Amino acid sequence: MSAVIPASSSSEAPPPTGKTKPIVYFIGLTAALAGLLFGLDVGVISGANEFIQKDFGVDDRMVEKIVSSLLWGAVFGVLISGFFSLRLGRRGTILISAIIFAVGSVLCSAAPSAGALIAARFFLGIAVGMASFVAPLYLSEIAPRSVRGALIAMYQLMITIGIVLAFLSDTFFSTYANLQPLATEISQSLSSLAGGRGQMVMHAYFIMPWRWMIGIIAVPALLMFLGMLFLPESPRWLVLKKRGPKALAVLRRLASSEAEADRELAEIEASLKMEQKGFSLFRDNRNFRRAVFLGVGLQVIQQFTGINVIMYYAPRILQEAGFNTTAEQMWGTVLIGTINVLATFIAIAFVDRLGRKPMMFAGFVVMGLGMLSLGALFHLGIGAHGGGGLTMSYLAVAALVVFIIGFAMSAGPIIWILCAEIFPLAGRDFGITCSTVTNWAANAIVGMTFLTMLNTLGPGNTFLLYGALNAVFIVFFLTLVPETKGVSLESIEEKLLAGTPLKNIGR
């Protein structure tokens, strides 16, 4: 039997009538820089894989380990994020992740072997996991509910921008001529200090393009650290730590009126009447467990749409589709990343107007069509092994673009939005920990199996499988997922803990 826990006493408050203050968007944009770093680390490995494989002389299986090591590091990062975010605050945890981002990027760029690179990417993954945990949480707790969906979608937008910037960086650094003058100048400076050995070190560690691709990420990490120093702490975390006056001050900076800030503070305080937190809430309360299992399911779905198959291995997929030169593969990857950015604006524009579920339904249909079309094209003989001509190769790129549009307008941002909304405050850290750990574990499974699937099942069957999964996910969304557009977090919590069916805890 589940424990009886008092729910929030607040009913659904009327929507705010004033305009959203500019500071809300400034805070949202700055916090979403965590997503930029997330995207940079996801995107950079796509272009670096070929160079790493050549420089270290490793096979596809080792490439899968290098790719997935960051993802398993992210799992660990999420697991410790709950501890840090509860004790040091959401803002403090983002600051810690920024430091790890910077240090980890430098360690990766200087790795002397494949094994050392795996270890350095695991460490860097800790920052990625912490950022993916705490940034959406921070945004959901600090944003007025009228723009909450858009601000959390901004986090996903910054991920997509980070990915395309990484693709552009990869394309630039993949040309040796771009590096040679700078590398020569630095190596000459080093050799004057350490003789010939300085020049040897420069060549061994910095002339390889992938080292520059990865090391450059330290710069935006430091910029995010500086920006976060000026942002306020989450008002919900402040109330949780019994700092009500500070929470009210933050709410009044963000709300359209003092009355709205006072009402929101009262709702937050009412929701904290629950004494149980974290695992004890999960153990004793069946209704909270329902939300946790829903969050876990949502994150499994996001990864098994196949998005990171594209993001981690885009050049390899384009090679299989018949684009044989590095330039074709890199610029094709940039095109995919750019479409990913542009299509995310669809979610930002409509997620708080049309709602979460209509956008998700349309997205799954589009993603399924894209993956099924790509699989069919490979079965028709496209690619380096089957031929098919340029027309078929361009059709494959079109199918990839269709899939990316479907993901960016739906599962990319909206699943993060939902997972930031469905958990009660007293168990929010635990719930988001469970769902985000699941995201990264599923992500790692995708990253460490795709090349194996490609080599055993063939590209056609691999993409048909992902297309079929997208069709199955439609059923899950229609039967279990609530519509949370325009609903306060406290109202969602109240309905969840009262035993309302998951599908109905929103509007």
N, C-alpha and C positions, 0 to 999 in steps of 0.2 A: 504494500500500500504506500502511495506517495504521501509525503508530509504535506500538511495544509499550510500554505504560505500566504500571508496577506498580500494582495496585489495593490497596485497603485490605486488610490481612491479617486484619482482625477478622471473625469470624463473627457471626451474629445473636445478640446478648446477650439473656438472659432479661429479661422485662419487670420494671420496678421494683415493689417490693412495698409501699413506704411510701406515705403520702398525699402529695398534691401540696401544697407549702407555700403559704400565702396570698400570700407575696411574688411568686410566679410570676404569679398573677392580677392583682396590682397593677401589675407591670411590663407585662403584656399589655394591660391597660386603658389605661395611660398611653401606651404606644407606639401603640396603635390610635387615639389621638386624631388621628394623621395621616390616618386614614380619615375621621374626622369632617370635617376641613377639605376633604378630597377631595370628600366628599358635599355639603358646603355650596356649593362652587364649581360642582359639577355641577347641583345643584338650583336654585340661585338664578336662573340664566339662563332657566329655564322660565317663571317668573312675570314676569321683567323684560323678556322679548322684546317683548311688546305695547307697553309704555311706551317702550322704546328706539326701536321702529319709529315710534311717533307723534312723539316728541320730536325725533328726527333726520330724520324724513321719508324713511325708506329703504324699499326694496322687499324682497321675500322673499329675493332672492339676497344682498343685503347682510346680512340677518339670519343667513343660513347662514354667511357669512364671520365675523360677530361670534361666533357659537356655536363655529365650528371653530377660531378663532384660539387659544383656550385649549388646544385639543387638540393643535395643532401645536407650541405652546409646551411641552406635556407631552412630546412626542416629543423635543425638544431637551433637556428636563430629565432624561429617562431616559438619554440619550446621555452626559451629563456626570456622571451619578450614579455610574457605575462607577468613574470616576477618583476622585471624592470619597470614596466608601465604602471603597475600597481603601486610600487614603492617610490619611484623617481618621477612619475608622471608621464603623460603621453609626449609632451614636448622634450623632456629630458631624454627619453628613449630614442627619439629621432636624432637628437644631438649625438648620442653615443653611436648610433648607426652610421652617421656621417663620418665620424672618425675612423671606424672600421672600414668603410668604403675606401677612404683615401689610402690607408695603410695597406689594405688588401690589394688594391690596384697596383701599387708599387711592387709588392711582393710577387704578384703574378707576372708582371712585366720583366722581372729579373730572374725568373725561375730557370735553373741550369739544366733541368731534366724534366721528362714527362711526369715522373713521380712527384717532384717538387712542385710542378704546376698544379697537379691534382690537389696537393695539400694546401697550396696558396688559394686556389679557387674555392676549396671548402671553407677557408677562413673568410674569404670575400663573401661567400654565400650566407654567412651569419648576418652580415649587414643587410643583404637583400631580404632575408627572412624577417629580420626585425622591422625593416621599413615597410614590407608588405603587410605586416601585422598592425603596426601602430599608426601608419598614416591614414588609412581609411577609418580607423577607430577615432582618431583625433578629429578628422573632418566631420564624421557623423555626429560627434558630441559637441562640436563648436558651431555648426551651421544651423541657421534658422530652417525650420522644416520646409518652408516654401521653396528653398533652393538647395535642400540637402542632397537630392539626387544629382543635381547638376554639379555640385562641388565635389562629390565623390567620383562622378564621371570625369571630372577634371584630372583626378589622380590617374585614371586609366588613360586619358589623353596624353598626360606627360609620359606615361610608359611608352605609348606609341611614338611620341616625339623622340624619346630616348633611343628607341629601336632604330628609327630612320636616321638619326644623327650617327649612331654607331655604324649603320650600313654605309653612310656617306664617308665616315672616317675610314672604314675598312677599304672602301674604293680608292680613296686618296693614298693611304699608306701602302696599298698593294702594289703601287707603282714605285719601283726601286729608285727611279730618277728623282722622285719627290724628296726622298730621304738623304740621298748621297751628299749634297752640299753641306747640310746641317751635320750629318754624321761625321763627315771629314773634318769639319771645323772643331767639333767637340773632341774627336779622337786625337787631333793635333794638340789640343790643350791638355788632354790627359797624358799624352806621351811626353810632354814637356815636364810633367810632374813625376811620372812613373816610368819613363823610358819607353821602350818598345812594348812593354807589357800593357801600358795604358791603352795603346792603340789596339792591341789584341783584345783587351776586355771590351773596348768600345765596339769592335766588330762583332764579337761573340754575343754581346747582350743587347745591343741597341740597333744594329743594322738590320736585324730581322724584322720585317714589317709588323708581325703580330705583336711584338713587344710594345711598339708605339700604339697600336690599336687599343691594347688593354691599359697601358700606363696613363694615357691621357685622361682616363675617367677620374683620376685623383683631383683634377681641377674643379669640375662641377661639385664634387663631394665637399670640398672646402667652401665653396660658395653657399651650398645649402646649410652648412654648419653656421656660417656667419648670419644668414638670413633668419634661421630659427632662433637666434639669440634675441630677436626683437618681437617674437610672437608671444601671445598670452597662453597660459595653460588652459586645458579643457575645463569648463565650468562644472561639468559632471564629475570629473575627477576631484576637483576642489571640494565639492559637496561631500563626496565619498570620504575625503580626508578631514571633514568637519571644518572647512574654511569657507563657510557660507558668505561672509561679507566680500571676500575676494571673488567668489563665484558670481555674486550679484554685480560686482563692478565690471567683470568681463561680459556678462550678459547685457548690461546696459550699454556697453560699447558696441555690441553686435545687433541688438534688437532695434526694431523700428520705433519703439516707444518704451517708456519706463514701466507702463502697465503690463506690456507684453513680457518684459524681463522679469517682473515680479511674479507673473503667472507661471512662467517657465521654471523659475526657481522653486515655486511651491510644488509643481509637478515632479521635479527631480527629487525634492526632499520626501515627497509622499512615496515615491518608488523605492526609497532607501529604507522603508520600514521593514523590509525583509532582512532577517538576521543572517540567513545562510548565504554562503558565497562559494564560488568555484566548484571544486569537486564535490563538496558536501551537498550543494544544491543539485548537482547532476545525479548524485547517488540517491537522494531522498525525494526528488520531485519529478514525477513522470512528465509533467508538462514542459519543464525545462529540457528534459532529455529529448523530447520531440523536436525542439528548436535546434538542439545540437546535431541531431541526426539529419535534419533538413539542411543545415549549413554544410555538413560533411558531404551530403549528396550533391549539393549545388557546386561545390568545388571539384568533386570528381568529374561532374559533367563538363565544367569549363575546360579542364585539361584534356578530356577524351573527345572533345570536338575535333582535336587535331591541330590546334593553333600553333603549338610550339614545335610540332613536326616541321611546320613551314618556317618558323622564326629561327630555329637552330640549324636547319639543314637546307635553307632555300637554294644556295648555290649548287648543292648536290642534286636537288630535285630538278633544277633547271638544266643541269648537265644530263640527267636522265631523259629530259624532254627534248634534247637535241641541241642545246646551246653549249658549245664545246670550249669557247675561249673564256679566260678569266674575266675579261672586260664585259662580255655578254652576261655572264653569271652575276657579276657584282652590280651592274646597272639594272639588271632584272630584279635583284634583291632590293635595290633602292626604290624601284617602282612599287614593289609590294609594300615596303615600309611606308612610303608616302601615301598610298591608298589607305593603309591602316590608320594613319593620322587623320586624313580627311573624313573618312567614314565615321570616326569617333564623334565628330561634331554632330552627326545625326542623333546619336544618343543624348548628347548634352542638350540639344535643342528640343527634343521631344519626350525625354524620360519623365519630366515633371508635368507634361501636358497630356500625352496619350496614356502614360502609365507604364509599369514595368512589364506586365504580362503580354500586352499586344506587341511590344517591341521584341520580346523574347521569342514569341511564336513566329513572327516574320523572320527573325534572325536564324532560327533553326531551319526553316524552310530554305532560306538562301544558302546557308552553310551546307546543308545536305545536298542541294543541287550542285554546288561547286565541287564537293568532294566526289560525288558519283560521276559527274562529267569528267573529272580528271582521271578517275579510275577507268572509265570507258575509253578515253582517248589512248591510254597506255595499252589497253587490250586490243585496240585497233592497229597498233604497231608503231606508235609514236616513239621518237627518241633515238638516242645514239645507237641502240642495238637493233631497233626495228625500223628505223627510217621514218617515213611519213611526210617528210618535207617541211619547209618553213611554215606553211599554213597550219599544219597540225601542231607545230611547236608553239605558234602564237595562240592557238586555241587553248593550249595547256596553260599558258600565262593568263589568258582570259578567265579560265576556270579557277585558277588561284586567286585572281582578283575578286571574283564573285564570292568565293569563300571568305576572303579577308573582309570584304564589305559586310557580309552577314555577321561575322564575329564582332567586328568593331562597333556595330550599331546595337549589339545585344549582349551576348554572353561576356564579352570583355569587360565593360563597365558595370553592367546591371547585376551580375552575380556578386561583385564586390559590394555594390550598394545594398543588396538584400542581406548579405551576411553581416553588414554593419548595422542593420535595422532590426533583425528578428530576435536578438537576445535581450533579456532583462538586464538592467544595469548591474545588479549585484552579481550576475554571472557572465557579464559581457566579456571580460578578459578571458575567462575559461572557454566560452563558446567560440570566440574568434580565434583563440589558440588552436582549438580542435579543428575548426574549418580551414584555417590557413596552413596548418601542418599537413592536412589532407591535400590541399592544393599543391604544395611543394613535393609531397611524396608521389602523387599522381604525375606531376610534372617530371620528376626524376625517372619514373618508370617509362614515360613516353620518350625522354631523352636517351635512355640507355637501351631502348629496344628498337628504335626506328630503323637504324641501319641494318640490324639483324633481320627485321621483318622485310626490309627492302631486298636483302640478299637471299632470303628463303622463300617468301610468298610472292615476290615480284612487286613492282610498283603498282600495277593495275589492281591486284587483289588488296594490297595495303590500303589504297585510297578508297576502294569500294567499301572496305570494312569501316573506315572512319565515317563515310557517308551514311551507312546503315545506322551507326550509333547515333548520329544527329537526328535521325527519324525517330528512334526510340526515346530520345530525351524530350521530345514534344509531349509525349504521354505523361512523363513525370511532372512537367511544368503545369500542364492543364489540371492535374488531379491533386497536387500537393502544395503548390506555391501560392502565397497570398499576394494580393495587390496592395502595395504600401504607399502609393502615391498620395501625398498630402496628409498623411496620418502621422501624429506625433509618436515618438519612440515610447512614451509612457502609455499611450493608448494601445499600441501593439503589445506591450508588456502585460497590460491589464487583461486583455482578451486571451493571450497565450496562457497565463497562469490560472485563468478561470476555466480552462479546458475547452475553449472554442476550437473547432477543427482548424488545422493549420491553414487551409485554403481561405478561411474567413477571418483571420486575425488582423487583416488590414481593413480595407474599406468595407 
